[in-house]
Amino acid sequence: MNPNYFRGAFHMNHLRIKLFMDGAELKDMQSFAKLPHIKGFTTNPSLLKKSGITDYPGFAKEALGYANGLPVSFEVLADDFAVMEKEARLIASWGANAYIKIPITNSVGESSIPLIKKLSKEGASLNITALMTVEQVKDVAAAIDPNANTVVSVFAGRIADTGRDPVPVMAQCVEILKPNKKAELLWASPRELLNVYHAESCGCQIITATPDILNKLSLANKDLNEFSLETVQMFRRDTLAAGLTLV
């Protein structure tokens, strides 16, 4: 965690959007849970793989212990919906702040909407993930129960990777979900700190980001002349350290 976090966080006080940490490193979760601007955590199977997690329930127990009651999203692993449902109920048993992360489809493109509708009707706290289209958000909005806590994770960063501007898409998704007061739109897969402001401007309630991006909060509203000088100084240090010469 960047020790200068609070310098940047001070400049973020006017933002309404909630910051979640995205990752599966327990030491990061423990550190970020202590910061007042961090309001939750998200994980996924790819992050678990990256962190070398093999005992998923054991990891979840530790993560929830570090989270201090903040919401933590844990994704189901199965591709079969009957097994996925069993996994969802297991995740729900891990704690009141454990959100069940359900992908919008399984790996062969079959819709998860029937399972989402069933679990939501029962009052499960869900995080619907891997959405990228307005149509998918419409389907989710129609399926979820207004009395159940629901996070709708649209992968804005991946939309941007295709050359499309995600901001108009996300703004439209905000409007779709607006009638449901317990549904929150999450800007997923941000690529830079600026995306926090993008997400805020279009009305998203949550943005989740890796520690690398969250650590850049220390740069929020930094004086650009100062930043320019620091960049030149970095080049100088690296030149000397590498022993580079031209003449």
KOLMARFI-582851 format. One record per residue (C-alpha): residue number from 1; residue in three letters; chain; x, z, y. Coordinates in nm, 4 decimals. Layout:
N
@num NUM&residuo ala&cadena A&c1 X&c3 Z&c2 Y
...
This chain:
247
@num 1&residuo met&cadena A&c1 0.0000&c3 0.0000&c2 0.0000
@num 2&residuo asn&cadena A&c1 0.1293&c3 -0.0948&c2 0.3402
@num 3&residuo pro&cadena A&c1 0.2079&c3 0.2199&c2 0.5438
@num 4&residuo asn&cadena A&c1 0.1001&c3 0.0336&c2 0.8579
@num 5&residuo tyr&cadena A&c1 -0.2529&c3 -0.0127&c2 0.7204
@num 6&residuo phe&cadena A&c1 -0.4118&c3 0.2187&c2 0.9731
@num 7&residuo arg&cadena A&c1 -0.2675&c3 0.0252&c2 1.2656
@num 8&residuo gly&cadena A&c1 -0.4578&c3 -0.2804&c2 1.1549
@num 9&residuo ala&cadena A&c1 -0.7564&c3 -0.0809&c2 1.0357
@num 10&residuo phe&cadena A&c1 -0.7971&c3 0.0616&c2 1.3845
@num 11&residuo his&cadena A&c1 -0.8674&c3 -0.2906&c2 1.5063
@num 12&residuo met&cadena A&c1 -1.1186&c3 -0.3441&c2 1.2237
@num 13&residuo asn&cadena A&c1 -1.3433&c3 -0.0559&c2 1.3286
@num 14&residuo his&cadena A&c1 -1.5946&c3 -0.2867&c2 1.4913
@num 15&residuo leu&cadena A&c1 -1.6519&c3 -0.4793&c2 1.1684
@num 16&residuo arg&cadena A&c1 -1.9674&c3 -0.4064&c2 0.9715
@num 17&residuo ile&cadena A&c1 -1.8493&c3 -0.5751&c2 0.6528
@num 18&residuo lys&cadena A&c1 -1.7404&c3 -0.3558&c2 0.3611
@num 19&residuo leu&cadena A&c1 -1.3909&c3 -0.4068&c2 0.2189
@num 20&residuo phe&cadena A&c1 -1.3498&c3 -0.3929&c2 -0.1592
@num 21&residuo met&cadena A&c1 -1.0173&c3 -0.4047&c2 -0.3427
@num 22&residuo asp&cadena A&c1 -0.9932&c3 -0.6721&c2 -0.6114
@num 23&residuo gly&cadena A&c1 -0.7488&c3 -0.5925&c2 -0.8903
@num 24&residuo ala&cadena A&c1 -0.6748&c3 -0.4096&c2 -1.2133
@num 25&residuo glu&cadena A&c1 -0.3662&c3 -0.2077&c2 -1.1233
@num 26&residuo leu&cadena A&c1 -0.4570&c3 0.1588&c2 -1.1469
@num 27&residuo lys&cadena A&c1 -0.1864&c3 0.2651&c2 -0.9018
@num 28&residuo asp&cadena A&c1 -0.3338&c3 0.0295&c2 -0.6401
@num 29&residuo met&cadena A&c1 -0.6847&c3 0.1583&c2 -0.7004
@num 30&residuo gln&cadena A&c1 -0.5636&c3 0.5148&c2 -0.6644
@num 31&residuo ser&cadena A&c1 -0.3920&c3 0.4354&c2 -0.3337
@num 32&residuo phe&cadena A&c1 -0.6658&c3 0.2249&c2 -0.1775
@num 33&residuo ala&cadena A&c1 -0.9414&c3 0.4691&c2 -0.2749
@num 34&residuo lys&cadena A&c1 -0.7886&c3 0.7128&c2 -0.0259
@num 35&residuo leu&cadena A&c1 -0.8401&c3 0.4745&c2 0.2665
@num 36&residuo pro&cadena A&c1 -1.1612&c3 0.5116&c2 0.4656
@num 37&residuo his&cadena A&c1 -1.2110&c3 0.1377&c2 0.5074
@num 38&residuo ile&cadena A&c1 -1.2149&c3 0.0680&c2 0.1337
@num 39&residuo lys&cadena A&c1 -1.5716&c3 0.0911&c2 0.0059
@num 40&residuo gly&cadena A&c1 -1.5428&c3 -0.0286&c2 -0.3534
@num 41&residuo phe&cadena A&c1 -1.3512&c3 -0.2150&c2 -0.6221
@num 42&residuo thr&cadena A&c1 -1.3896&c3 -0.5286&c2 -0.8300
@num 43&residuo thr&cadena A&c1 -1.2153&c3 -0.6378&c2 -1.1480
@num 44&residuo asn&cadena A&c1 -1.2415&c3 -0.9329&c2 -1.3861
@num 45&residuo pro&cadena A&c1 -1.0952&c3 -1.0386&c2 -1.7232
@num 46&residuo ser&cadena A&c1 -0.8243&c3 -1.2519&c2 -1.5610
@num 47&residuo leu&cadena A&c1 -0.7056&c3 -0.9547&c2 -1.3560
@num 48&residuo leu&cadena A&c1 -0.7112&c3 -0.7353&c2 -1.6669
@num 49&residuo lys&cadena A&c1 -0.4939&c3 -0.9919&c2 -1.8454
@num 50&residuo lys&cadena A&c1 -0.2556&c3 -1.0111&c2 -1.5492
@num 51&residuo ser&cadena A&c1 -0.2167&c3 -0.6321&c2 -1.5507
@num 52&residuo gly&cadena A&c1 -0.1645&c3 -0.6178&c2 -1.9266
@num 53&residuo ile&cadena A&c1 -0.4792&c3 -0.4132&c2 -1.9921
@num 54&residuo thr&cadena A&c1 -0.5675&c3 -0.3970&c2 -2.3630
@num 55&residuo asp&cadena A&c1 -0.7831&c3 -0.0819&c2 -2.3703
@num 56&residuo tyr&cadena A&c1 -1.0735&c3 -0.1853&c2 -2.1469
@num 57&residuo pro&cadena A&c1 -1.2847&c3 0.1339&c2 -2.1818
@num 58&residuo gly&cadena A&c1 -0.9765&c3 0.3492&c2 -2.1280
@num 59&residuo phe&cadena A&c1 -0.8859&c3 0.1519&c2 -1.8166
@num 60&residuo ala&cadena A&c1 -1.2419&c3 0.1821&c2 -1.6875
@num 61&residuo lys&cadena A&c1 -1.2448&c3 0.5588&c2 -1.7351
@num 62&residuo glu&cadena A&c1 -0.9254&c3 0.5963&c2 -1.5328
@num 63&residuo ala&cadena A&c1 -1.0417&c3 0.3492&c2 -1.2677
@num 64&residuo leu&cadena A&c1 -1.3697&c3 0.5331&c2 -1.2173
@num 65&residuo gly&cadena A&c1 -1.1778&c3 0.8587&c2 -1.1893
@num 66&residuo tyr&cadena A&c1 -0.9635&c3 0.7175&c2 -0.9106
@num 67&residuo ala&cadena A&c1 -1.2600&c3 0.5529&c2 -0.7337
@num 68&residuo asn&cadena A&c1 -1.4011&c3 0.8821&c2 -0.6012
@num 69&residuo gly&cadena A&c1 -1.7580&c3 0.7683&c2 -0.6520
@num 70&residuo leu&cadena A&c1 -1.7107&c3 0.4260&c2 -0.4941
@num 71&residuo pro&cadena A&c1 -1.8661&c3 0.1306&c2 -0.6812
@num 72&residuo val&cadena A&c1 -1.6450&c3 -0.0431&c2 -0.9366
@num 73&residuo ser&cadena A&c1 -1.7472&c3 -0.3733&c2 -1.0961
@num 74&residuo phe&cadena A&c1 -1.6556&c3 -0.4296&c2 -1.4616
@num 75&residuo glu&cadena A&c1 -1.7249&c3 -0.7690&c2 -1.6169
@num 76&residuo val&cadena A&c1 -1.8796&c3 -0.8312&c2 -1.9579
@num 77&residuo leu&cadena A&c1 -1.6516&c3 -1.0188&c2 -2.1978
@num 78&residuo ala&cadena A&c1 -1.8852&c3 -1.1873&c2 -2.4466
@num 79&residuo asp&cadena A&c1 -2.0069&c3 -1.5467&c2 -2.4380
@num 80&residuo asp&cadena A&c1 -2.3123&c3 -1.4763&c2 -2.6511
@num 81&residuo phe&cadena A&c1 -2.5972&c3 -1.3293&c2 -2.4477
@num 82&residuo ala&cadena A&c1 -2.7076&c3 -1.0791&c2 -2.7130
@num 83&residuo val&cadena A&c1 -2.3567&c3 -0.9347&c2 -2.7269
@num 84&residuo met&cadena A&c1 -2.3279&c3 -0.9627&c2 -2.3489
@num 85&residuo glu&cadena A&c1 -2.6364&c3 -0.7416&c2 -2.3180
@num 86&residuo lys&cadena A&c1 -2.4817&c3 -0.4773&c2 -2.5453
@num 87&residuo glu&cadena A&c1 -2.1644&c3 -0.4845&c2 -2.3366
@num 88&residuo ala&cadena A&c1 -2.3679&c3 -0.4540&c2 -2.0173
@num 89&residuo arg&cadena A&c1 -2.5369&c3 -0.1397&c2 -2.1454
@num 90&residuo leu&cadena A&c1 -2.2002&c3 0.0031&c2 -2.2477
@num 91&residuo ile&cadena A&c1 -2.0589&c3 -0.0590&c2 -1.9004
@num 92&residuo ala&cadena A&c1 -2.3632&c3 0.1066&c2 -1.7444
@num 93&residuo ser&cadena A&c1 -2.2934&c3 0.4163&c2 -1.9555
@num 94&residuo trp&cadena A&c1 -1.9477&c3 0.4539&c2 -1.8017
@num 95&residuo gly&cadena A&c1 -2.0823&c3 0.6010&c2 -1.4785
@num 96&residuo ala&cadena A&c1 -2.3414&c3 0.5787&c2 -1.2030
@num 97&residuo asn&cadena A&c1 -2.0961&c3 0.3848&c2 -0.9855
@num 98&residuo ala&cadena A&c1 -2.0109&c3 0.1325&c2 -1.2606
@num 99&residuo tyr&cadena A&c1 -2.1566&c3 -0.2071&c2 -1.1711
@num 100&residuo ile&cadena A&c1 -2.2145&c3 -0.4567&c2 -1.4530
@num 101&residuo lys&cadena A&c1 -2.0516&c3 -0.7873&c2 -1.3680
@num 102&residuo ile&cadena A&c1 -2.2406&c3 -1.0822&c2 -1.5190
@num 103&residuo pro&cadena A&c1 -2.1197&c3 -1.4430&c2 -1.4745
@num 104&residuo ile&cadena A&c1 -2.3891&c3 -1.6861&c2 -1.3606
@num 105&residuo thr&cadena A&c1 -2.3440&c3 -1.8830&c2 -1.6854
@num 106&residuo asn&cadena A&c1 -2.1524&c3 -1.8430&c2 -2.0080
@num 107&residuo ser&cadena A&c1 -1.8535&c3 -2.0663&c2 -2.0817
@num 108&residuo val&cadena A&c1 -2.0670&c3 -2.3571&c2 -2.2070
@num 109&residuo gly&cadena A&c1 -2.2889&c3 -2.3577&c2 -1.8987
@num 110&residuo glu&cadena A&c1 -2.5913&c3 -2.1744&c2 -2.0375
@num 111&residuo ser&cadena A&c1 -2.7704&c3 -1.9782&c2 -1.7662
@num 112&residuo ser&cadena A&c1 -2.7413&c3 -1.5998&c2 -1.7532
@num 113&residuo ile&cadena A&c1 -3.0590&c3 -1.5722&c2 -1.5450
@num 114&residuo pro&cadena A&c1 -3.2817&c3 -1.4405&c2 -1.8290
@num 115&residuo leu&cadena A&c1 -3.0364&c3 -1.1557&c2 -1.8981
@num 116&residuo ile&cadena A&c1 -2.9903&c3 -1.0889&c2 -1.5268
@num 117&residuo lys&cadena A&c1 -3.3665&c3 -1.0671&c2 -1.4828
@num 118&residuo lys&cadena A&c1 -3.4051&c3 -0.8314&c2 -1.7792
@num 119&residuo leu&cadena A&c1 -3.1287&c3 -0.5927&c2 -1.6748
@num 120&residuo ser&cadena A&c1 -3.2304&c3 -0.5956&c2 -1.3092
@num 121&residuo lys&cadena A&c1 -3.5911&c3 -0.5146&c2 -1.3966
@num 122&residuo glu&cadena A&c1 -3.4601&c3 -0.2104&c2 -1.5823
@num 123&residuo gly&cadena A&c1 -3.2806&c3 -0.0988&c2 -1.2656
@num 124&residuo ala&cadena A&c1 -2.9247&c3 -0.1824&c2 -1.3671
@num 125&residuo ser&cadena A&c1 -2.6642&c3 -0.2125&c2 -1.0920
@num 126&residuo leu&cadena A&c1 -2.5391&c3 -0.5696&c2 -1.1237
@num 127&residuo asn&cadena A&c1 -2.2662&c3 -0.7833&c2 -0.9743
@num 128&residuo ile&cadena A&c1 -2.3527&c3 -1.1479&c2 -1.0400
@num 129&residuo thr&cadena A&c1 -2.0268&c3 -1.3411&c2 -1.0316
@num 130&residuo ala&cadena A&c1 -1.8697&c3 -1.6885&c2 -1.0220
@num 131&residuo leu&cadena A&c1 -2.1426&c3 -1.8407&c2 -0.8054
@num 132&residuo met&cadena A&c1 -2.0516&c3 -2.1377&c2 -0.5867
@num 133&residuo thr&cadena A&c1 -2.3750&c3 -2.3122&c2 -0.4934
@num 134&residuo val&cadena A&c1 -2.6791&c3 -2.2316&c2 -0.2846
@num 135&residuo glu&cadena A&c1 -2.8987&c3 -2.3267&c2 -0.5803
@num 136&residuo gln&cadena A&c1 -2.7342&c3 -2.0610&c2 -0.7958
@num 137&residuo val&cadena A&c1 -2.7960&c3 -1.7988&c2 -0.5284
@num 138&residuo lys&cadena A&c1 -3.1613&c3 -1.9047&c2 -0.5075
@num 139&residuo asp&cadena A&c1 -3.1937&c3 -1.8587&c2 -0.8837
@num 140&residuo val&cadena A&c1 -3.0380&c3 -1.5122&c2 -0.8654
@num 141&residuo ala&cadena A&c1 -3.2544&c3 -1.4117&c2 -0.5683
@num 142&residuo ala&cadena A&c1 -3.5650&c3 -1.5025&c2 -0.7663
@num 143&residuo ala&cadena A&c1 -3.4478&c3 -1.3113&c2 -1.0741
@num 144&residuo ile&cadena A&c1 -3.3325&c3 -0.9767&c2 -0.9358
@num 145&residuo asp&cadena A&c1 -3.5567&c3 -0.6768&c2 -0.8844
@num 146&residuo pro&cadena A&c1 -3.5901&c3 -0.5558&c2 -0.5225
@num 147&residuo asn&cadena A&c1 -3.5461&c3 -0.1970&c2 -0.6384
@num 148&residuo ala&cadena A&c1 -3.2148&c3 -0.2561&c2 -0.8180
@num 149&residuo asn&cadena A&c1 -2.8705&c3 -0.2543&c2 -0.6560
@num 150&residuo thr&cadena A&c1 -2.7292&c3 -0.6056&c2 -0.6748
@num 151&residuo val&cadena A&c1 -2.4079&c3 -0.7652&c2 -0.5517
@num 152&residuo val&cadena A&c1 -2.4063&c3 -1.1453&c2 -0.5424
@num 153&residuo ser&cadena A&c1 -2.0476&c3 -1.2714&c2 -0.5567
@num 154&residuo val&cadena A&c1 -2.0030&c3 -1.6216&c2 -0.4198
@num 155&residuo phe&cadena A&c1 -1.6497&c3 -1.7567&c2 -0.4604
@num 156&residuo ala&cadena A&c1 -1.6020&c3 -1.8781&c2 -0.1048
@num 157&residuo gly&cadena A&c1 -1.2278&c3 -1.9140&c2 -0.1519
@num 158&residuo arg&cadena A&c1 -1.2752&c3 -2.1528&c2 -0.4413
@num 159&residuo ile&cadena A&c1 -1.5319&c3 -2.3486&c2 -0.2414
@num 160&residuo ala&cadena A&c1 -1.2643&c3 -2.3853&c2 0.0277
@num 161&residuo asp&cadena A&c1 -1.0157&c3 -2.4995&c2 -0.2377
@num 162&residuo thr&cadena A&c1 -1.2325&c3 -2.8102&c2 -0.2844
@num 163&residuo gly&cadena A&c1 -1.2027&c3 -2.9028&c2 0.0832
@num 164&residuo arg&cadena A&c1 -1.5495&c3 -2.7743&c2 0.1720
@num 165&residuo asp&cadena A&c1 -1.6137&c3 -2.5237&c2 0.4512
@num 166&residuo pro&cadena A&c1 -1.7632&c3 -2.2146&c2 0.2825
@num 167&residuo val&cadena A&c1 -1.8965&c3 -2.0566&c2 0.6019
@num 168&residuo pro&cadena A&c1 -2.2189&c3 -2.2629&c2 0.6260
@num 169&residuo val&cadena A&c1 -2.2774&c3 -2.2085&c2 0.2541
@num 170&residuo met&cadena A&c1 -2.2326&c3 -1.8348&c2 0.2863
@num 171&residuo ala&cadena A&c1 -2.4544&c3 -1.8184&c2 0.5952
@num 172&residuo gln&cadena A&c1 -2.7300&c3 -1.9931&c2 0.3997
@num 173&residuo cys&cadena A&c1 -2.6848&c3 -1.7510&c2 0.1116
@num 174&residuo val&cadena A&c1 -2.7224&c3 -1.4588&c2 0.3516
@num 175&residuo glu&cadena A&c1 -3.0621&c3 -1.5932&c2 0.4564
@num 176&residuo ile&cadena A&c1 -3.1711&c3 -1.6446&c2 0.0954
@num 177&residuo leu&cadena A&c1 -3.0919&c3 -1.2847&c2 0.0043
@num 178&residuo lys&cadena A&c1 -3.2174&c3 -1.1300&c2 0.3283
@num 179&residuo pro&cadena A&c1 -3.5685&c3 -1.0431&c2 0.1974
@num 180&residuo asn&cadena A&c1 -3.4100&c3 -0.8239&c2 -0.0710
@num 181&residuo lys&cadena A&c1 -3.2793&c3 -0.5167&c2 0.1095
@num 182&residuo lys&cadena A&c1 -3.0805&c3 -0.3956&c2 -0.1939
@num 183&residuo ala&cadena A&c1 -2.8995&c3 -0.7257&c2 -0.2527
@num 184&residuo glu&cadena A&c1 -2.5587&c3 -0.7705&c2 -0.0911
@num 185&residuo leu&cadena A&c1 -2.3650&c3 -1.0939&c2 -0.0557
@num 186&residuo leu&cadena A&c1 -1.9971&c3 -1.0660&c2 -0.1456
@num 187&residuo trp&cadena A&c1 -1.7358&c3 -1.3161&c2 -0.0218
@num 188&residuo ala&cadena A&c1 -1.5083&c3 -1.3549&c2 -0.3240
@num 189&residuo ser&cadena A&c1 -1.1599&c3 -1.5033&c2 -0.3664
@num 190&residuo pro&cadena A&c1 -1.0453&c3 -1.4902&c2 -0.0025
@num 191&residuo arg&cadena A&c1 -0.7196&c3 -1.6674&c2 0.0687
@num 192&residuo glu&cadena A&c1 -0.6145&c3 -1.4981&c2 0.3934
@num 193&residuo leu&cadena A&c1 -0.7009&c3 -1.2105&c2 0.6256
@num 194&residuo leu&cadena A&c1 -0.8904&c3 -1.4491&c2 0.8539
@num 195&residuo asn&cadena A&c1 -1.1517&c3 -1.4782&c2 0.5786
@num 196&residuo val&cadena A&c1 -1.2560&c3 -1.1187&c2 0.6556
@num 197&residuo tyr&cadena A&c1 -1.3680&c3 -1.2393&c2 0.9977
@num 198&residuo his&cadena A&c1 -1.5268&c3 -1.5513&c2 0.8488
@num 199&residuo ala&cadena A&c1 -1.7266&c3 -1.3355&c2 0.6086
@num 200&residuo glu&cadena A&c1 -1.8291&c3 -1.0991&c2 0.8869
@num 201&residuo ser&cadena A&c1 -1.9364&c3 -1.3822&c2 1.1153
@num 202&residuo cys&cadena A&c1 -2.1745&c3 -1.5359&c2 0.8643
@num 203&residuo gly&cadena A&c1 -2.3347&c3 -1.2045&c2 0.7711
@num 204&residuo cys&cadena A&c1 -2.1818&c3 -1.1166&c2 0.4336
@num 205&residuo gln&cadena A&c1 -2.2117&c3 -0.7484&c2 0.3523
@num 206&residuo ile&cadena A&c1 -1.8942&c3 -0.7299&c2 0.1395
@num 207&residuo ile&cadena A&c1 -1.5611&c3 -0.9049&c2 0.0996
@num 208&residuo thr&cadena A&c1 -1.3303&c3 -0.8281&c2 -0.1917
@num 209&residuo ala&cadena A&c1 -0.9592&c3 -0.8963&c2 -0.1612
@num 210&residuo thr&cadena A&c1 -0.6355&c3 -0.8378&c2 -0.3452
@num 211&residuo pro&cadena A&c1 -0.3917&c3 -0.5712&c2 -0.2230
@num 212&residuo asp&cadena A&c1 -0.1702&c3 -0.8499&c2 -0.0835
@num 213&residuo ile&cadena A&c1 -0.4453&c3 -0.9551&c2 0.1563
@num 214&residuo leu&cadena A&c1 -0.5642&c3 -0.6022&c2 0.2326
@num 215&residuo asn&cadena A&c1 -0.2084&c3 -0.5050&c2 0.3220
@num 216&residuo lys&cadena A&c1 -0.2226&c3 -0.7669&c2 0.5977
@num 217&residuo leu&cadena A&c1 -0.4703&c3 -0.5451&c2 0.7813
@num 218&residuo ser&cadena A&c1 -0.1609&c3 -0.4091&c2 0.9529
@num 219&residuo leu&cadena A&c1 -0.1353&c3 -0.7486&c2 1.1262
@num 220&residuo ala&cadena A&c1 -0.4882&c3 -0.7470&c2 1.2684
@num 221&residuo asn&cadena A&c1 -0.4711&c3 -0.8389&c2 1.6389
@num 222&residuo lys&cadena A&c1 -0.0933&c3 -0.8093&c2 1.6356
@num 223&residuo asp&cadena A&c1 0.0791&c3 -0.9352&c2 1.9507
@num 224&residuo leu&cadena A&c1 0.1856&c3 -1.2923&c2 1.8710
@num 225&residuo asn&cadena A&c1 0.4986&c3 -1.2799&c2 2.0851
@num 226&residuo glu&cadena A&c1 0.6084&c3 -0.9731&c2 1.8929
@num 227&residuo phe&cadena A&c1 0.5206&c3 -1.1435&c2 1.5650
@num 228&residuo ser&cadena A&c1 0.7173&c3 -1.4527&c2 1.6686
@num 229&residuo leu&cadena A&c1 1.0272&c3 -1.2448&c2 1.7419
@num 230&residuo glu&cadena A&c1 0.9949&c3 -1.0589&c2 1.4121
@num 231&residuo thr&cadena A&c1 0.9785&c3 -1.3940&c2 1.2321
@num 232&residuo val&cadena A&c1 1.3003&c3 -1.5137&c2 1.3980
@num 233&residuo gln&cadena A&c1 1.4636&c3 -1.1821&c2 1.3116
@num 234&residuo met&cadena A&c1 1.3588&c3 -1.2288&c2 0.9499
@num 235&residuo phe&cadena A&c1 1.5190&c3 -1.5721&c2 0.9425
@num 236&residuo arg&cadena A&c1 1.8391&c3 -1.4200&c2 1.0860
@num 237&residuo arg&cadena A&c1 1.8500&c3 -1.1416&c2 0.8270
@num 238&residuo asp&cadena A&c1 1.7964&c3 -1.3887&c2 0.5459
@num 239&residuo thr&cadena A&c1 2.0637&c3 -1.6224&c2 0.6820
@num 240&residuo leu&cadena A&c1 2.3191&c3 -1.3418&c2 0.6827
@num 241&residuo ala&cadena A&c1 2.2090&c3 -1.2073&c2 0.3445
@num 242&residuo ala&cadena A&c1 2.2386&c3 -1.5516&c2 0.1843
@num 243&residuo gly&cadena A&c1 2.5744&c3 -1.6265&c2 0.3500
@num 244&residuo leu&cadena A&c1 2.4469&c3 -1.9593&c2 0.4820
@num 245&residuo thr&cadena A&c1 2.6617&c3 -2.1612&c2 0.7232
@num 246&residuo leu&cadena A&c1 2.6562&c3 -2.5080&c2 0.8771
@num 247&residuo val&cadena A&c1 2.9799&c3 -2.5299&c2 1.0811
